[in-house]
Amino acid sequence: MFPLRLIAAAAASTLALAAAPARALDVASFSPDVQPCADFYDYVNGPWVARTELPADRTRIGSFDALRVANDRLLSDALAELLAKPALQKSPGLKQVAAYYASGMDRAAIEAQGLKPVKPLLDRVAAMKSAQDLPSALAQLGRVGIAAPVGAFVRADVKNTRVNVLTLGQSGLGLPDRDDYAKDTDIAKKLRTAYRLYAQRLLSSAGFDATPATIDALMAFETQLADATTPRAQLRDPLKVYNPMTTPELAGKAPGLAWDAYLKALTRSDTRPGGVERLIVAQPEFMARVAQMAEKVPLATWQTYLRVRVLENSAARLPKAFAEADFDYRGVAISGLEQPMPRNEEVIQLIGGRTGGSPLGLALGELFVSKAFSPEAQRRATLLIGDVKAAMKTRIQNLTWMNPETKVKALEKLEAMQPKIGAPQTWPKYEGMTLDPKDFAGNQLRAAAWFHGEQIKDLDRPSDRTRWTMSPYIVNAQAGGLNEITFPAGILQPPFFDAKADDAVNYGGIGMVIGHEIVHHFDDRGRQFDSIGSLNDWWTASDAENYTARADRVVALYESYEPVKGTHINGRLTLGENISDMAGMPIAFDALQNALRRTGQDKTPDKIDGFTPEQRFFLSNAMVWRNKTREAALLNQLRTDPHSPGKFRVLAPMSNMPEFAKAFSCKAGDAMVAADPIKVW
C-alpha cells in the first residue's frame, strides 16, 4: 500500500522531462562517517536521525509524516475558511465536512452533549432481556460501524468482481492483537493492564458497573474471542478467508445465534431470504465461537462488552473524561505519546480515518484538491506509470523461471491494470446525510449510518470500478482489489514527486511508489488474482513453486532483521509489502534507465551535487524512508503492521540490487552487497 485512464506520453511531455533539473536532495545532511556500501540508510539519514528530537505529540516523524502534517494544515486552514465564509460551501460534501469539522473543534458543545449522542445505543444494550435479543442489537451497532464482535461490509466478490457481496469477518477485540490476551511477555502484560484500566474508566465515566469482577468477566469474554481469532499473517491467504455460503449454511456451521434475524436487521431487508441470498464468511470458526458465546455467556457480560465497544467507538469524540481515557490507552500505552497532537489535526484524522476511507474522507479530498491539485503532477505521474509498467512488462518477458503460458496471463493482467491518479472525476453527493455543527460524536454515527446504507444499496448494483476508497489528501498509495492502482494528489508532492526535480529523484521517489503498487498485484497474495481482480489461479504448478521459493527467501531475509532488541520483523505478515519493495525498486530503476534513454541523458549523464542519476535515484528513495519512531509505536508496528520499518525498506531491496552496488562501487563482502541476491521478478 503505499479515475483517469493511462494515456500515451506526448512529445511535449518528453521535452518537459528534459528541462533543467533542480537540486532536490539534502546532500549536506549525508553522513561523512558512514560509507554508502556499509549502511546506506545511515549514510543518507543517520545525521538527521541523531539530531532530530521527537515532539511529545508524535509517534513518528519523517518524510511521510512531514507531508501528512502539511496536508492536514492546508485542510485545517481551508476548513476554517469554509466556516468563516459559508458561501464557499458550494457542494454537498463541503457543507457536510464543514459542519463535521466545526463540531470537532467546539469542545464546549462536546461537553454539553455529554453521552446524548450514544445514549440510544447504550439504551438498546440495556434493553436486552435475553440472548434472543442479541441479533437485533448487534445489527443495530453494525449499522453505525461498530463491529462488535462481527464486522460486516459489502465489496466486490473476490471470485467474481463484477458483483457485490456481503462479507462477515472477525472483529471486536480491545487489545491491539489476539496474542496480547494470552502471551506472557512484558508488553502483553503491560497492554492488558492498560486495557483493563481503559475499560474501567469508560464504564465508570458513563455510570456503569466497573468493579474488578466486571472487568475480569470482560477480559475472559474477549479472551474467548481472541482464541478463535485467525492470526494476522494467515489472513493474507485469500482462499482461507473466502467461504461463500447461504444464511442457512451459516446457521448450520455456527449454531446458537439467529443469523437470519441478524442479517435481516443488518440489511433491513424483508425481501431477501435470510437477509441476503449469499454471503462470504471470512472466518467460519470465529462465527461459530460468537454463536456459542451467545448461548453460554451470561447476558450481563455481553452487555458490559457491548457498552465498552459503544463507548470506545466514540470515546475520542465524547467529553473530556472519555477522550482522555482513550488517549491514555491508545496514545500513551500503545504508541508511547506524551501529549495529544494539535486539535485541528486530530479532528481531521477523526473525520477522514487513516487512509481517508471514512464516510467524509472524500469530502476532505474534494477540499484538498480545490486548494492543492497539480495538473502537472498528474501528467508527470501518468508518464511515470507508463514507464514503470513498461519496465515491469520487460521483466516478465525476460523471466527465465516462468513458463510462456503463465507469462501471457501475467502480461494480460499488467496491461489491464487501471491507474487512478490525483483525484476522482466526481464527488459524492451525500444524499440523505445531515450533520450538526454542535454534535461531534453524533455526526460520527450519522455518517457511519449513511455509509452503511450506501453499502447495502451496493448489494443490488454491479461493482463500481471508478470509485475511490482512498481520499486524495492522503500521503499514501494503494493497490486496489479490482486490479487498480491509486496515487492520490496528496503524495504527488516532494519528497515523492517534484516537478522541478530531475528524473532520478522522481523515479526514486514516486517512481518507486508506483513500482511498489504495481508489484502488489504480483506479490504472494496479489498474484492469485486475474486481470479483472478476481481470485483465479492462472499459474502453472511449476511456476507457482518457483515463485514460492523466491518468496520464502524474502521471508527469511526480513526475519533476520531485529529493529528492536529481541523483536524481529514478522516475515510472513510483511511478505506482500516486502516483495513489493524488493521488486518495485528494481522496476523503478529500469524505468529511470528508459527515461534517460528517451531524453538522451544515458549517453552524457550529468552529475548534480556530485552524484550520477543512478546514485540520485537511490539517494532519493532512502530520503523518502527517513524517519524517527518511538519504541512503543515501533514495537506495535512490528507486532501488528504488514509494513516493515523504513530503514529496512532501504537496506533489503538495495543490498539485493547489483545496480546499487555498481552505482556506488560496492564490493563483494560489503554489508550492502548480498552474496546471493534475491530476485522475485
QUIKA-V344244 format. One record per backbone hydrogen bond with DSSP energy under -1.0 kcal/mol. NH is the residue of the N-H (numbers start at 1). CO is the residue of the C=O. E is the energy in kcal/mol with one decimal. If there is no record, write none. Layout:
nh:NH co:CO e:E
nh:NH co:CO e:E
This chain:
nh:14 co:10 e:-1.5
nh:15 co:11 e:-2.1
nh:16 co:12 e:-2.2
nh:17 co:13 e:-2.1
nh:18 co:14 e:-1.1
nh:19 co:16 e:-1.5
nh:27 co:25 e:-2.0
nh:29 co:26 e:-1.7
nh:30 co:27 e:-1.4
nh:31 co:43 e:-3.2
nh:38 co:35 e:-1.9
nh:39 co:35 e:-1.7
nh:43 co:39 e:-2.2
nh:44 co:40 e:-2.2
nh:45 co:41 e:-3.3
nh:46 co:42 e:-1.6
nh:49 co:45 e:-2.7
nh:50 co:46 e:-2.6
nh:51 co:47 e:-2.0
nh:52 co:48 e:-1.1
nh:58 co:55 e:-1.7
nh:61 co:628 e:-2.2
nh:63 co:626 e:-1.9
nh:66 co:62 e:-2.8
nh:67 co:63 e:-1.7
nh:68 co:64 e:-2.3
nh:69 co:65 e:-2.8
nh:70 co:66 e:-2.0
nh:71 co:67 e:-2.5
nh:72 co:68 e:-2.6
nh:73 co:69 e:-2.5
nh:74 co:70 e:-2.2
nh:75 co:71 e:-2.3
nh:76 co:72 e:-2.9
nh:77 co:73 e:-2.4
nh:78 co:74 e:-2.2
nh:79 co:75 e:-2.9
nh:80 co:76 e:-2.3
nh:81 co:77 e:-1.9
nh:82 co:78 e:-2.0
nh:83 co:79 e:-2.1
nh:84 co:80 e:-2.2
nh:85 co:81 e:-2.3
nh:88 co:85 e:-2.7
nh:89 co:86 e:-2.0
nh:90 co:88 e:-2.3
nh:95 co:91 e:-2.1
nh:96 co:92 e:-2.3
nh:97 co:93 e:-2.6
nh:98 co:94 e:-1.7
nh:99 co:95 e:-1.8
nh:100 co:96 e:-2.3
nh:101 co:97 e:-2.5
nh:102 co:98 e:-2.4
nh:103 co:99 e:-2.1
nh:104 co:100 e:-1.7
nh:105 co:101 e:-1.9
nh:107 co:105 e:-1.3
nh:110 co:106 e:-1.7
nh:111 co:107 e:-2.3
nh:112 co:108 e:-2.3
nh:113 co:109 e:-2.2
nh:114 co:110 e:-1.4
nh:116 co:113 e:-2.0
nh:119 co:115 e:-1.1
nh:122 co:118 e:-2.3
nh:123 co:119 e:-3.1
nh:124 co:120 e:-1.7
nh:125 co:121 e:-1.9
nh:126 co:122 e:-2.4
nh:127 co:123 e:-1.8
nh:128 co:125 e:-1.2
nh:133 co:130 e:-1.9
nh:134 co:131 e:-1.5
nh:137 co:133 e:-1.7
nh:138 co:134 e:-3.1
nh:139 co:135 e:-2.0
nh:140 co:136 e:-2.1
nh:141 co:137 e:-2.0
nh:142 co:138 e:-2.4
nh:143 co:139 e:-2.0
nh:144 co:141 e:-1.5
nh:145 co:142 e:-1.6
nh:146 co:141 e:-2.4
nh:148 co:146 e:-1.4
nh:151 co:169 e:-3.1
nh:153 co:167 e:-2.0
nh:155 co:165 e:-2.0
nh:157 co:163 e:-2.9
nh:160 co:157 e:-1.5
nh:163 co:160 e:-1.9
nh:165 co:155 e:-2.7
nh:167 co:153 e:-2.9
nh:168 co:280 e:-2.7
nh:169 co:151 e:-2.6
nh:171 co:149 e:-1.3
nh:180 co:177 e:-1.4
nh:181 co:178 e:-1.4
nh:183 co:179 e:-2.5
nh:189 co:185 e:-2.4
nh:190 co:186 e:-2.4
nh:191 co:187 e:-2.4
nh:192 co:188 e:-2.4
nh:193 co:189 e:-2.1
nh:194 co:190 e:-2.2
nh:195 co:191 e:-2.8
nh:196 co:192 e:-2.4
nh:197 co:193 e:-2.0
nh:198 co:194 e:-2.3
nh:199 co:195 e:-2.9
nh:200 co:196 e:-2.4
nh:201 co:197 e:-2.6
nh:202 co:198 e:-2.4
nh:203 co:199 e:-2.5
nh:204 co:200 e:-2.7
nh:205 co:201 e:-2.3
nh:206 co:202 e:-1.2
nh:207 co:204 e:-1.2
nh:208 co:203 e:-2.9
nh:215 co:211 e:-2.2
nh:216 co:212 e:-2.6
nh:217 co:213 e:-2.1
nh:218 co:214 e:-2.1
nh:219 co:215 e:-2.6
nh:220 co:216 e:-2.4
nh:221 co:217 e:-2.3
nh:222 co:218 e:-2.6
nh:223 co:219 e:-2.2
nh:224 co:220 e:-1.7
nh:225 co:221 e:-1.7
nh:226 co:222 e:-2.9
nh:227 co:223 e:-2.2
nh:228 co:224 e:-1.1
nh:229 co:226 e:-1.1
nh:235 co:231 e:-1.0
nh:236 co:233 e:-1.2
nh:237 co:234 e:-1.6
nh:241 co:237 e:-1.3
nh:242 co:239 e:-1.2
nh:245 co:279 e:-2.5
nh:250 co:246 e:-2.2
nh:251 co:247 e:-2.5
nh:252 co:248 e:-1.9
nh:253 co:249 e:-1.9
nh:254 co:250 e:-2.3
nh:259 co:257 e:-1.9
nh:262 co:258 e:-2.1
nh:263 co:259 e:-2.9
nh:264 co:260 e:-2.3
nh:265 co:261 e:-2.1
nh:266 co:262 e:-2.5
nh:267 co:263 e:-2.5
nh:268 co:264 e:-1.1
nh:269 co:264 e:-1.3
nh:275 co:272 e:-2.1
nh:279 co:245 e:-2.5
nh:280 co:166 e:-2.7
nh:281 co:243 e:-2.3
nh:282 co:168 e:-2.9
nh:287 co:283 e:-1.8
nh:288 co:284 e:-2.2
nh:289 co:285 e:-1.8
nh:290 co:286 e:-2.5
nh:291 co:287 e:-2.4
nh:292 co:288 e:-2.2
nh:293 co:289 e:-2.6
nh:294 co:290 e:-1.8
nh:295 co:291 e:-1.2
nh:296 co:292 e:-1.9
nh:297 co:293 e:-2.4
nh:302 co:298 e:-1.8
nh:303 co:299 e:-2.6
nh:304 co:300 e:-2.1
nh:305 co:301 e:-2.6
nh:306 co:302 e:-2.8
nh:307 co:303 e:-2.4
nh:308 co:304 e:-2.2
nh:309 co:305 e:-2.0
nh:310 co:306 e:-2.4
nh:311 co:307 e:-2.7
nh:312 co:308 e:-2.9
nh:313 co:309 e:-2.1
nh:314 co:310 e:-1.1
nh:315 co:311 e:-1.1
nh:317 co:314 e:-2.3
nh:318 co:315 e:-1.3
nh:322 co:319 e:-1.4
nh:323 co:319 e:-2.1
nh:324 co:320 e:-2.9
nh:325 co:321 e:-1.2
nh:326 co:322 e:-2.3
nh:327 co:323 e:-2.3
nh:328 co:324 e:-2.6
nh:329 co:325 e:-1.6
nh:330 co:326 e:-2.9
nh:331 co:327 e:-1.2
nh:332 co:327 e:-2.1
nh:333 co:328 e:-2.1
nh:334 co:329 e:-1.9
nh:336 co:332 e:-1.7
nh:337 co:331 e:-3.0
nh:338 co:56 e:-2.5
nh:339 co:56 e:-1.7
nh:346 co:342 e:-2.3
nh:347 co:343 e:-2.7
nh:348 co:344 e:-1.9
nh:349 co:345 e:-2.3
nh:350 co:346 e:-2.4
nh:351 co:347 e:-2.0
nh:352 co:348 e:-2.8
nh:353 co:349 e:-2.6
nh:358 co:352 e:-1.9
nh:361 co:358 e:-2.3
nh:364 co:360 e:-1.7
nh:365 co:361 e:-1.9
nh:366 co:362 e:-2.5
nh:367 co:363 e:-1.8
nh:368 co:364 e:-2.5
nh:369 co:365 e:-2.7
nh:370 co:366 e:-1.5
nh:371 co:368 e:-1.2
nh:372 co:368 e:-2.6
nh:373 co:369 e:-1.6
nh:378 co:374 e:-2.2
nh:379 co:375 e:-2.7
nh:380 co:376 e:-2.8
nh:381 co:377 e:-2.6
nh:382 co:378 e:-2.2
nh:383 co:379 e:-1.8
nh:384 co:380 e:-2.6
nh:385 co:381 e:-2.6
nh:386 co:382 e:-1.9
nh:387 co:383 e:-2.1
nh:388 co:384 e:-2.8
nh:389 co:385 e:-2.8
nh:390 co:386 e:-2.0
nh:391 co:387 e:-2.1
nh:392 co:388 e:-2.3
nh:393 co:389 e:-2.4
nh:394 co:390 e:-2.1
nh:395 co:391 e:-2.2
nh:396 co:392 e:-2.5
nh:397 co:393 e:-2.5
nh:398 co:394 e:-1.9
nh:399 co:396 e:-1.2
nh:407 co:403 e:-2.1
nh:408 co:404 e:-2.1
nh:409 co:405 e:-1.3
nh:410 co:406 e:-2.4
nh:411 co:407 e:-2.8
nh:412 co:408 e:-2.1
nh:413 co:409 e:-2.2
nh:414 co:410 e:-2.3
nh:415 co:411 e:-2.4
nh:416 co:412 e:-1.9
nh:418 co:483 e:-2.0
nh:420 co:485 e:-3.0
nh:422 co:487 e:-3.1
nh:423 co:421 e:-1.9
nh:433 co:430 e:-1.8
nh:439 co:436 e:-1.9
nh:443 co:439 e:-2.2
nh:444 co:440 e:-1.7
nh:445 co:441 e:-1.7
nh:446 co:442 e:-2.6
nh:447 co:443 e:-2.9
nh:448 co:444 e:-2.2
nh:449 co:445 e:-2.3
nh:450 co:446 e:-2.4
nh:451 co:447 e:-2.5
nh:452 co:448 e:-2.6
nh:453 co:449 e:-2.2
nh:454 co:450 e:-2.2
nh:455 co:451 e:-2.2
nh:456 co:452 e:-2.4
nh:457 co:453 e:-1.9
nh:458 co:454 e:-1.2
nh:459 co:456 e:-1.2
nh:460 co:457 e:-1.6
nh:461 co:458 e:-1.8
nh:463 co:162 e:-1.4
nh:471 co:355 e:-1.3
nh:474 co:471 e:-1.7
nh:476 co:474 e:-1.3
nh:478 co:486 e:-2.1
nh:480 co:484 e:-1.3
nh:485 co:418 e:-2.3
nh:486 co:478 e:-3.2
nh:487 co:420 e:-3.1
nh:489 co:422 e:-2.4
nh:490 co:472 e:-2.8
nh:491 co:488 e:-1.4
nh:493 co:491 e:-1.7
nh:496 co:493 e:-1.5
nh:497 co:493 e:-2.0
nh:501 co:498 e:-1.9
nh:506 co:502 e:-1.6
nh:507 co:503 e:-3.0
nh:508 co:504 e:-1.9
nh:509 co:505 e:-1.2
nh:510 co:496 e:-2.9
nh:511 co:506 e:-2.7
nh:513 co:509 e:-1.7
nh:514 co:510 e:-2.6
nh:515 co:511 e:-2.5
nh:516 co:512 e:-2.8
nh:517 co:513 e:-2.4
nh:518 co:514 e:-2.5
nh:519 co:515 e:-2.5
nh:520 co:516 e:-1.4
nh:521 co:518 e:-1.2
nh:522 co:519 e:-2.9
nh:523 co:520 e:-1.0
nh:527 co:523 e:-2.6
nh:528 co:525 e:-1.8
nh:529 co:526 e:-1.9
nh:530 co:534 e:-2.8
nh:533 co:530 e:-1.8
nh:535 co:158 e:-5.0
nh:536 co:528 e:-2.2
nh:544 co:540 e:-2.4
nh:545 co:541 e:-2.0
nh:546 co:542 e:-2.3
nh:547 co:543 e:-2.6
nh:548 co:544 e:-2.5
nh:549 co:545 e:-2.0
nh:550 co:546 e:-1.6
nh:551 co:547 e:-2.6
nh:552 co:548 e:-2.6
nh:553 co:549 e:-1.2
nh:554 co:550 e:-1.5
nh:555 co:551 e:-2.2
nh:556 co:552 e:-2.2
nh:557 co:553 e:-2.3
nh:558 co:554 e:-2.3
nh:559 co:555 e:-2.2
nh:560 co:557 e:-1.0
nh:561 co:558 e:-1.4
nh:564 co:567 e:-1.3
nh:567 co:564 e:-3.3
nh:569 co:561 e:-1.7
nh:571 co:569 e:-1.1
nh:574 co:570 e:-2.1
nh:578 co:574 e:-2.7
nh:579 co:575 e:-2.9
nh:580 co:576 e:-1.9
nh:581 co:577 e:-1.6
nh:582 co:578 e:-3.1
nh:583 co:579 e:-2.5
nh:584 co:580 e:-1.4
nh:585 co:581 e:-2.0
nh:587 co:583 e:-1.8
nh:588 co:584 e:-2.2
nh:589 co:585 e:-2.3
nh:590 co:586 e:-2.4
nh:591 co:587 e:-2.2
nh:592 co:588 e:-2.0
nh:593 co:589 e:-1.9
nh:594 co:590 e:-1.9
nh:595 co:591 e:-2.3
nh:596 co:592 e:-2.8
nh:597 co:593 e:-2.1
nh:598 co:594 e:-2.2
nh:599 co:595 e:-1.8
nh:601 co:596 e:-1.5
nh:602 co:596 e:-1.4
nh:608 co:611 e:-2.3
nh:611 co:608 e:-1.8
nh:616 co:612 e:-2.6
nh:617 co:613 e:-1.9
nh:618 co:614 e:-1.5
nh:619 co:615 e:-2.5
nh:620 co:616 e:-2.6
nh:621 co:617 e:-1.9
nh:622 co:618 e:-2.3
nh:623 co:619 e:-1.9
nh:624 co:620 e:-1.5
nh:625 co:621 e:-1.2
nh:626 co:623 e:-1.2
nh:628 co:61 e:-2.6
nh:630 co:59 e:-2.9
nh:634 co:630 e:-2.6
nh:635 co:631 e:-2.9
nh:636 co:632 e:-2.0
nh:637 co:633 e:-2.3
nh:638 co:634 e:-2.6
nh:639 co:635 e:-1.5
nh:640 co:636 e:-2.0
nh:641 co:637 e:-2.6
nh:648 co:645 e:-1.1
nh:651 co:647 e:-2.3
nh:652 co:648 e:-1.4
nh:654 co:650 e:-1.8
nh:655 co:651 e:-2.1
nh:657 co:654 e:-1.7
nh:660 co:657 e:-1.0
nh:661 co:657 e:-1.6
nh:662 co:658 e:-2.5
nh:663 co:659 e:-2.1
nh:664 co:660 e:-1.9
nh:666 co:661 e:-2.5
nh:670 co:667 e:-2.3
nh:672 co:37 e:-2.4
nh:673 co:670 e:-1.9
nh:674 co:655 e:-2.8
